[in-house]
Amino acid sequence: MQILLSAEKVDRSDIVLPFHYQAPLQGAIYHLNQNAAFGTFLHDVGYSAEGRKYRLFCFSRILENPKYILRQKHAFVFPPKISWIVATVDNPFADSLLQTLFTDDPFMIAGQQLRFCRIQILPECKDNPLHVRAMSPICVYSTIEMANGKKRTIFYHPKEEEFAAILQRNLKRKCIARFGSEEMDDSFHMRILSRPGEVVTEYKHFVLKGYLMEMELSGSDQMLQMALCAGLGGKNAQGFGLVMPKSQWKELI
């Protein structure tokens, strides 16, 4: 399920966010979850498969362009109303977000009070093959241990062989984590449709690298729906890997 969220600053002034604003957006999403027990599970436990944990939700970058940049403060200045997309495989999580629309309570992002003015469930897309656009950078990496015992993270470019292979394994693990069965059709293929744009982001003092691009995805329906609802690649709950069907993002830009 993909949900379009629009919020407006309570005092109608511009919204100022740091260059790397994924952490404030993530904090707001967790705070808005009104199902306390499920929120604790999602934040502290999550779903697991093959020794890895997954939150099984993701979110996009802010859809609006900044009005201007405050370079000395390392901040973007957005208009008083901003929108972004949250995707999840969990109905309790989606239901909790939808309930916030009816409370009309303000919430905080980076020390500023906002209030939701629109929450829209986007139509489900079952196209196969599926033309998608990355609405937040797709981060694909592996971690290796070096001879001196230190760990090193390697980020992959979409044109490297490891990129597609890691995407497929990652999606399969997410399906196993959510549905609990390894007996599934894990077929998955990707074709790059645009030049990948590199995005380097700092998240809580860690530097992450991802790519924005258009892609054609094909494979089993279960794998494609997981890609839409939980995101492609890693660090999804930190604001990476949300992809959106072309038929929908064309209406938003």
Disulfide bonds with the S-S distance in Angstrom:
none
